Amino acid sequence: MARIILILCIALTINSCDQKKGISSIHQENWENRTIDFKLNDSLTSGNTYLAVYSQIYSQSEHRTQDLTVTVSMRNINLTDTVYVFKATYFDTNGKEIRSYLKKPIFLAPMETAEIVIDEIDKEGGTGANFLFDWKVGKNANEPFFEAVMISTSGQQGLSFSTQGKRID
């Protein structure tokens, strides 16, 4: 019986270590296929979008928080034009950069969506986390649409809400 308990403890320890490796992710199988290595046409329109996200929210008081999973969607809402995203930078409540998700610019094909997931155990962002995106589109194309969905479940209770990006310049 003691061996079984020891094996279970080791398995749980290994499993918990594995979970912490990927507390924030992008869909790796598709991400490399999105990168671009060429210089883009100067006639493209540039923009920046701010997106509020919440890796935690207050619950019952300012001294108790609820952790959330965040799904950030970067959406190309054009039927024929490609969108190029140059930066996707994640900041914490105090405005400190946590991480940047793009090593190279990526493209989003017409009507395509790319996602970034921040796991519930990643508390770095806090209650006032946010993203800043730098992007380019063709002259008459629609701007990309940035949205976040936050969710958490505990027992039989679920909590979810969303936010939408706002263009800033």
Buried (B, 14 or more C-beta within 10 A) or exposed (E): EEEEEEEEEEEEEEEEEEEEEEBBBBEEEEBEEBEBEEEBEEEBEEBBBBBBBBBBBEBEEEEEBBBBBBBBBBBBBBEEBBBBBBBBBBBBBEEEEBEEBBEEBBBBEEEBBBBBBBBBBBBBBBBBBBBBBBBBBBEEBBBBBBBBBBBBEEEEEEEEEEBEBEEEE
